[in-house]
């Protein structure tokens, strides 16, 4: 199974890119082996969606990786390095990706992040949604990174 996990806070506009991409993706016809998950603010509870997956693409807002209003592709190691050490409920995606090699049972899936810099307008949401489907399906042939 391949999964797109959209994270963020739907009630805070500047952090709502994940939920908005989720809303866009559930309106599309996706391949049968792709599951879209509203990860909300689940943090470490998202581990159950990572274990056993072939590929996982997270969608979230990022800061400091690119220019304003940019959609980026980051790998798990890049994201894990920016989170700092936190052990509370606010540890977030960076913490989850940092501890993933230590807590995931079995083989680790390929994990990527579609990150959106800046507040998510409709064009950025659509771009992130399309890119996340391409990545999870292995159809992306562009340059990865930022």
N, C-alpha and C positions, 0 to 999 in steps of 0.2 A: 504494500500500500504506500502511496505517496500522499503527503499531507501539506496543505497550506494552512499555517496557524497565524491568524491575525490577532495581534495584541494591541492593547491600548484602552483608554478610557473614553467611552462614547459620550460622556457628559462633560468632558473638558475639551473644547473644540481644538486646541492646539495639540492634543494627544489622541485625537479620534481617527487618525489615518487607518489604523488596523481595523476597527469596527466598520469604517466606511468602505474599505476594500472588501471586507467580508460581505457586506450588504450588496456590493456590486457583483461579487463572484457567485453568490447563491442565485442570482438572476440568469446566469449563463449555463449553457450545457457544457459540462466538463467531462473529460475522459472517465470511464468507469473506475479506474484505479486511483483517482484523485479524490481526496476527502478535504473539505474546507471546514475549518474549526474556528469558532469565535473564542479566542483564548482570553479575552478580557484582561484582567489583572491577575491571572491565576499563578504566575510565577513558577515555583517548583512543581506545582500540581500539573503542569504541562508535560512533565516527564513521561507520563503514561501514553501520550500521543507520539512521543519520539521513539520509545523503545519498540523494536520490531518493524519500524518503517524503513522503506528503501531510501527515500529522500524526503527531507523536510525543508520547507521554505517558510520562514517567518516573515511577517510584514509588520513594521513598526515605524514610528517616528525616530529619527536620529538627529544628533546635533554635533557639529564639528567635523564631519567627514567630507562635506562637499559644500557647494555654494547654495544660496537660498533657492528654493523651489527646484530642487534636483532630486531625482530618483536614482539610488545607488544600489549596487550589489556588493554585499560584504560577506566574507566567510565567517564561520563561528569563532575562529581564533581571533580575528580582528575585533569582533564585538566583545568577546570575553575580556580583552585586555583593558577596556575602558571603564569597567564597572566598579573597580575598587573592591574592597572587601566589606561586604555587608551580609548580615545574617538575619535580618528582619524581613517583614512582609514587603518592604520596598526594595529588596535586593534586585528584583527585575530580571529581564532577559539576559543581561550581561553576566549576572551571577549564575543563572541556569546553564548558559553555554560554557561557562568556565568550569563548572563542576561536572558537566555531562560525562567526560571520560572516566570520572571516578565513580559515578553512581548508576550509569546505564548498564543494564544487563545485556549481554550479547554484543554483537557487532554494532558499532556506531553507524548510523546512516549519514549520508552526505547532508550537511546542514548549511543553508545559506540564509541570508537576510536581505529582503528588499527593504531598504531604508529610505524614508522620505524626509528630506530637509525642509523645514519650514511648515507653516500651517497647510493642511491638506485641502487644496481647492479641487474642483471637479476634474480638471485635466490631470493633476497629479495622481488622484485616486484611480482614474482610468488607466493611466500609464503604469502604476504600481500593480494593478489587478492583472493587466495583460502580461507584464513582465513576470509576475509570480507564476502564472500558468505556464509560460514558456520555460521557466527554470525548473519547475517541478516535473514537467513532461520531458525534460532533456532536449528541448527544441531551441535553446538559446545558444547562439554561436558567437556572440559578441565578446568583447573584452570584459573580464570580470575585474572587480575592484573599484576603487574610487579615483 
